[in-house]
């Protein structure tokens, strides 16, 4: 649940990109709390009635709108904003897309695929995938970041050293995130909320969903961070790991190719064990599977594995 | 503890490399159990009296000796061996090395460093790092693999699609590993035992230690696996994750560079928080830190994070 905050920022559909010239919606004192109301990353282009046939006519320039920015009084370059995630209010519906434009296996999955989800926004019931699989709700913002100190407006798609499209699935309740400030006030914006995603977001989308996010924002003077860092309050995998994992190993001199191999092999494994279609398995790998680097020192060959939680089928 | 096995293979110091022409030490029936007694990967070149000054005169051609191979009756190409880890008997001493020859930050750590460890082989007491940090014992074989069907003898250093130097730290008690068979009998060997390592083994060595490993070996006909896969019986991180993690984010178009960034930033963080030297922090990252791919789809920029368990300092 979201908590009562000092400020509420309504959804926005017209704030795209990172710029030091974006005027803040509000300026807060360090230690105050803000509820960011956030649309899904489709920015209105995808509704609960959309199908895969609609993808080709969507306006992707409207994707990934942000809510914000907010300024923090006294924040200067070389400080950090400390953001504590207090609570989440998910909308109860969402979507996932597979397309040749995204994901690490576009060669194997060239055709557009759209899945519309409905789920219990309280999180008390697991999210069901058509009776084939289930997993817990775990909301977080895929995008959270500050403006960078440069003339151009930066795209929302790639992350940067002050945050942005990090897609770190552990930025959830209780986590404390530190983002390096480059411009006066910091200029914090959030977007691209997800309610389920594994490490890697390997098919290119998560379970994308509108979510309101409550945060406390503090100021750490002279933090001098090179990039985002965070602390988790406990076991980050406890929502899925109790009965263990299936794991497939990718073995390659190239980490990206290792990730592709381990994903292909997991798709093979899941389709054999659980009578899923290949695209079902690919999507579930993006939502529930974790890409891990087992070793990157046995020159010149690395091992990248995909850990898929068994609980999804139990 | 190791369990009573049908066969015991003593330590060997002269079996290096993967070859279909290596004669098996024994041939077992599917379902039988074997205790592999394994020297540390130093192969006798490192003793409890060694120091960093000795590294330059070590004979690295004697490193990474294997114990084996064993043949499994009836194993043919396209089958898999299923290996269940039954138990471990660690020696109570070990070593870790940092050298410009290994690790992902040789530019920052060019000087040789050798740490000799003594620890409780029962695992009941945590392993202590000079009063600065502690972590639980969790033994596994860094090398476990089968011979490949090729003319040449393959080096032990790089892993391959039938296993080898995988350095997967979850090949521990209760895990079930499947390795693709390429030659008659499979020709299974083990080596390079570790008692602590994080995902990545990023400084190039783990806590290297002699360990006896008991396994059950079964045969899965016509498994047709492309590479190793395994299942874990429960939470693979439960030995360290109860109080959460410090996490640093590496942000780069190159996954390897992202891993280097997140490691450098974790070294900065640990030296500030816990008064460690940089080389202490680098070594602890190799033994306890986990490299994770958070996203590899926000083209062209990826996020690779290093998760370091807080429990190491509590």
Interface residues (C-beta under 8 A of the other chain):
Chain A: X102 X103 X104 X157 X158 X159 X160 X161 X165 X166 X167 X168 X169 X170 X199 X200 X201 X202 X203 X204 X225 X226 X227 X228 X229 X230 X231 X232 X233 X234 X235 X236 X237 X238 X241 X242 X243 X244 X245 X246 X247 X248 X249 X250 X251 X255 X256 X259 X261 X262 X264 X265 X268 X269 X290 X291 X292 X293 X294 X295 X296 X297 X298 X299 X300 X301 X303 X304 X305 X307 X310
Chain B: X102 X103 X104 X157 X158 X159 X160 X161 X165 X166 X167 X168 X169 X170 X199 X200 X201 X202 X203 X204 X225 X226 X227 X228 X229 X230 X231 X232 X233 X234 X235 X236 X237 X238 X241 X242 X243 X244 X245 X246 X247 X248 X249 X250 X251 X255 X256 X259 X261 X262 X264 X265 X268 X269 X290 X291 X292 X293 X294 X295 X296 X297 X298 X299 X300 X301 X303 X304 X305 X307 X310
